[in-house]
């Protein structure tokens, strides 16, 4: 008598059956509903109505619950000339310059954090961003080697600028602005 053993990927496992059953229905949903719908066959009518409500409340035009970020971004994209004018001009608040690229994943995450910090620091710090693809020479002159790169420039001309490279936690940015500038 031959004995057969089940393989680790059991062809009739409940998880596999669920995935096969719902893959087609999930692929046919609009993108906003894919993330927030709960189309389980075991779900009650109450949870179905709740999931439909969630999909409606998180449409592409609205933002998910959490900190509100204004539609007109507070972190303004500037040119190299504008940054140089800001550095040389009179300022009473620290200047935070974000060197980024549109294709850079960590830059997108950093941009979200900087928007929230711009809301928090409203009049106590000035946040701007420079696209390194548009301002290649300026980024080279500022010795930007990795993205995102942040420069923290104090309003006091006697203090040195602080430079960070890579994805920086918001707590570290707050610490630099509050204690080092």
C-alpha beads as a LAMMPS data file, in Angstrom:
LAMMPS data file: protein, C-alpha beads

181 atoms
180 bonds

1 atom types
1 bond types

-500.0 500.0 xlo xhi
-500.0 500.0 ylo yhi
-500.0 500.0 zlo zhi

Masses

1 110.0

Atoms # bond

1 1 1 0.000 0.000 0.000
2 1 1 1.496 3.334 -1.050
3 1 1 1.252 6.288 1.285
4 1 1 0.867 9.783 -0.155
5 1 1 1.909 12.896 1.690
6 1 1 0.341 16.320 1.285
7 1 1 2.657 18.989 -0.039
8 1 1 3.117 22.277 1.858
9 1 1 0.972 24.032 -0.770
10 1 1 -2.208 22.018 -0.387
11 1 1 -4.205 22.480 -3.587
12 1 1 -7.539 22.504 -1.766
13 1 1 -6.667 24.587 1.262
14 1 1 -9.307 27.076 2.435
15 1 1 -6.972 30.020 1.775
16 1 1 -6.312 28.914 -1.803
17 1 1 -10.035 28.353 -2.458
18 1 1 -10.785 31.835 -1.071
19 1 1 -8.097 33.421 -3.270
20 1 1 -9.335 31.635 -6.381
21 1 1 -12.939 32.538 -5.668
22 1 1 -12.337 36.233 -5.005
23 1 1 -9.442 37.073 -7.320
24 1 1 -11.719 37.785 -10.260
25 1 1 -14.098 39.916 -8.195
26 1 1 -11.235 41.907 -6.658
27 1 1 -9.638 42.558 -10.044
28 1 1 -12.890 43.942 -11.432
29 1 1 -13.334 46.531 -8.633
30 1 1 -12.238 50.162 -9.057
31 1 1 -8.874 50.843 -7.433
32 1 1 -10.320 52.739 -4.452
33 1 1 -12.577 49.831 -3.580
34 1 1 -9.838 47.191 -3.848
35 1 1 -8.048 48.593 -0.843
36 1 1 -11.033 49.080 1.404
37 1 1 -13.640 46.466 0.494
38 1 1 -14.316 43.313 2.473
39 1 1 -15.902 40.860 0.039
40 1 1 -15.692 37.734 2.186
41 1 1 -18.378 35.155 1.477
42 1 1 -18.806 34.689 5.238
43 1 1 -19.486 38.365 5.909
44 1 1 -22.927 39.356 7.039
45 1 1 -25.067 41.959 5.329
46 1 1 -24.067 44.382 8.088
47 1 1 -20.348 44.058 7.294
48 1 1 -21.080 44.256 3.542
49 1 1 -22.875 47.550 3.986
50 1 1 -20.045 48.740 6.216
51 1 1 -17.435 47.842 3.579
52 1 1 -19.428 49.607 0.846
53 1 1 -19.623 52.662 3.068
54 1 1 -15.875 52.592 3.604
55 1 1 -15.211 52.355 -0.124
56 1 1 -17.458 55.348 -0.708
57 1 1 -15.951 57.426 2.087
58 1 1 -12.390 56.932 0.771
59 1 1 -12.907 58.079 -2.789
60 1 1 -9.971 59.437 -4.759
61 1 1 -11.073 63.014 -4.047
62 1 1 -11.053 62.651 -0.269
63 1 1 -8.217 61.813 2.059
64 1 1 -8.195 59.024 4.655
65 1 1 -8.729 59.967 8.286
66 1 1 -5.726 61.358 10.100
67 1 1 -3.836 64.620 9.951
68 1 1 -5.359 66.983 7.444
69 1 1 -3.031 68.344 4.771
70 1 1 -4.217 71.356 2.795
71 1 1 -4.773 70.869 -0.916
72 1 1 -2.387 73.702 -1.785
73 1 1 0.891 72.246 -0.616
74 1 1 2.808 74.156 2.018
75 1 1 6.178 72.844 0.863
76 1 1 6.734 74.886 -2.270
77 1 1 8.864 73.764 -5.227
78 1 1 11.504 76.408 -5.930
79 1 1 14.354 76.975 -8.360
80 1 1 18.050 77.207 -7.498
81 1 1 17.945 80.985 -7.882
82 1 1 15.043 81.264 -5.416
83 1 1 16.865 79.121 -2.842
84 1 1 19.972 81.270 -3.134
85 1 1 17.866 84.414 -2.649
86 1 1 16.222 82.883 0.439
87 1 1 19.600 81.993 1.927
88 1 1 21.073 85.443 1.320
89 1 1 17.924 87.353 2.299
90 1 1 16.601 88.290 5.727
91 1 1 14.904 85.394 7.513
92 1 1 13.822 84.983 11.090
93 1 1 13.055 81.262 10.776
94 1 1 15.101 78.209 9.752
95 1 1 15.014 77.157 6.103
96 1 1 14.620 73.449 5.288
97 1 1 15.504 72.574 1.686
98 1 1 14.415 69.159 0.410
99 1 1 16.327 67.878 -2.633
100 1 1 14.118 65.242 -4.260
101 1 1 13.229 63.504 -7.509
102 1 1 9.766 62.538 -8.715
103 1 1 10.863 58.938 -9.405
104 1 1 12.330 58.457 -5.900
105 1 1 10.127 56.395 -3.554
106 1 1 11.684 57.592 -0.270
107 1 1 11.364 61.183 -1.546
108 1 1 7.599 60.743 -1.823
109 1 1 7.444 59.471 1.765
110 1 1 9.625 62.342 2.938
111 1 1 7.426 64.857 1.092
112 1 1 4.388 63.616 3.038
113 1 1 6.235 64.001 6.334
114 1 1 7.479 67.467 5.397
115 1 1 3.943 68.581 4.528
116 1 1 2.768 67.527 7.990
117 1 1 5.728 69.271 9.604
118 1 1 5.009 72.404 7.558
119 1 1 1.499 72.408 9.018
120 1 1 2.901 71.904 12.525
121 1 1 5.657 74.538 12.233
122 1 1 3.470 76.925 10.214
123 1 1 5.343 80.212 10.897
124 1 1 8.359 78.793 12.771
125 1 1 10.175 77.192 9.819
126 1 1 10.185 77.548 6.046
127 1 1 10.075 74.332 3.992
128 1 1 10.941 74.297 0.275
129 1 1 11.826 71.573 -2.213
130 1 1 14.135 71.419 -5.221
131 1 1 13.706 68.862 -8.007
132 1 1 17.185 67.484 -8.721
133 1 1 16.205 66.519 -12.274
134 1 1 15.315 70.149 -13.068
135 1 1 18.167 71.709 -11.078
136 1 1 20.976 69.231 -11.756
137 1 1 23.868 71.720 -11.540
138 1 1 22.592 73.234 -8.291
139 1 1 22.193 69.760 -6.745
140 1 1 25.743 68.911 -7.838
141 1 1 27.076 72.166 -6.371
142 1 1 25.261 71.424 -3.089
143 1 1 26.941 67.968 -3.092
144 1 1 23.680 66.022 -3.236
145 1 1 24.768 62.389 -3.638
146 1 1 21.687 60.512 -2.413
147 1 1 17.989 61.249 -2.292
148 1 1 16.231 62.637 -0.431
149 1 1 18.738 65.138 0.945
150 1 1 17.684 67.796 3.442
151 1 1 19.584 70.982 4.226
152 1 1 18.707 72.835 7.434
153 1 1 19.864 76.441 7.168
154 1 1 19.715 78.613 10.261
155 1 1 18.660 82.261 10.103
156 1 1 21.881 82.989 12.028
157 1 1 24.647 83.301 9.392
158 1 1 27.280 82.231 11.952
159 1 1 25.776 78.741 12.304
160 1 1 26.693 75.995 9.864
161 1 1 24.033 74.296 7.779
162 1 1 23.080 70.740 8.716
163 1 1 22.757 68.137 5.975
164 1 1 20.950 64.790 6.112
165 1 1 20.758 62.146 3.444
166 1 1 18.127 59.470 3.053
167 1 1 14.774 58.992 4.724
168 1 1 14.842 60.828 8.069
169 1 1 12.260 60.264 10.829
170 1 1 10.054 63.291 11.602
171 1 1 11.278 63.285 15.225
172 1 1 14.847 63.871 14.043
173 1 1 13.729 66.741 11.793
174 1 1 11.860 68.302 14.735
175 1 1 14.934 67.877 16.933
176 1 1 17.180 69.615 14.406
177 1 1 14.761 72.518 13.925
178 1 1 14.054 72.965 17.646
179 1 1 17.532 72.430 19.082
180 1 1 20.132 73.054 16.382
181 1 1 18.777 76.077 14.525

Bonds

1 1 1 2
2 1 2 3
3 1 3 4
4 1 4 5
5 1 5 6
6 1 6 7
7 1 7 8
8 1 8 9
9 1 9 10
10 1 10 11
11 1 11 12
12 1 12 13
13 1 13 14
14 1 14 15
15 1 15 16
16 1 16 17
17 1 17 18
18 1 18 19
19 1 19 20
20 1 20 21
21 1 21 22
22 1 22 23
23 1 23 24
24 1 24 25
25 1 25 26
26 1 26 27
27 1 27 28
28 1 28 29
29 1 29 30
30 1 30 31
31 1 31 32
32 1 32 33
33 1 33 34
34 1 34 35
35 1 35 36
36 1 36 37
37 1 37 38
38 1 38 39
39 1 39 40
40 1 40 41
41 1 41 42
42 1 42 43
43 1 43 44
44 1 44 45
45 1 45 46
46 1 46 47
47 1 47 48
48 1 48 49
49 1 49 50
50 1 50 51
51 1 51 52
52 1 52 53
53 1 53 54
54 1 54 55
55 1 55 56
56 1 56 57
57 1 57 58
58 1 58 59
59 1 59 60
60 1 60 61
61 1 61 62
62 1 62 63
63 1 63 64
64 1 64 65
65 1 65 66
66 1 66 67
67 1 67 68
68 1 68 69
69 1 69 70
70 1 70 71
71 1 71 72
72 1 72 73
73 1 73 74
74 1 74 75
75 1 75 76
76 1 76 77
77 1 77 78
78 1 78 79
79 1 79 80
80 1 80 81
81 1 81 82
82 1 82 83
83 1 83 84
84 1 84 85
85 1 85 86
86 1 86 87
87 1 87 88
88 1 88 89
89 1 89 90
90 1 90 91
91 1 91 92
92 1 92 93
93 1 93 94
94 1 94 95
95 1 95 96
96 1 96 97
97 1 97 98
98 1 98 99
99 1 99 100
100 1 100 101
101 1 101 102
102 1 102 103
103 1 103 104
104 1 104 105
105 1 105 106
106 1 106 107
107 1 107 108
108 1 108 109
109 1 109 110
110 1 110 111
111 1 111 112
112 1 112 113
113 1 113 114
114 1 114 115
115 1 115 116
116 1 116 117
117 1 117 118
118 1 118 119
119 1 119 120
120 1 120 121
121 1 121 122
122 1 122 123
123 1 123 124
124 1 124 125
125 1 125 126
126 1 126 127
127 1 127 128
128 1 128 129
129 1 129 130
130 1 130 131
131 1 131 132
132 1 132 133
133 1 133 134
134 1 134 135
135 1 135 136
136 1 136 137
137 1 137 138
138 1 138 139
139 1 139 140
140 1 140 141
141 1 141 142
142 1 142 143
143 1 143 144
144 1 144 145
145 1 145 146
146 1 146 147
147 1 147 148
148 1 148 149
149 1 149 150
150 1 150 151
151 1 151 152
152 1 152 153
153 1 153 154
154 1 154 155
155 1 155 156
156 1 156 157
157 1 157 158
158 1 158 159
159 1 159 160
160 1 160 161
161 1 161 162
162 1 162 163
163 1 163 164
164 1 164 165
165 1 165 166
166 1 166 167
167 1 167 168
168 1 168 169
169 1 169 170
170 1 170 171
171 1 171 172
172 1 172 173
173 1 173 174
174 1 174 175
175 1 175 176
176 1 176 177
177 1 177 178
178 1 178 179
179 1 179 180
180 1 180 181
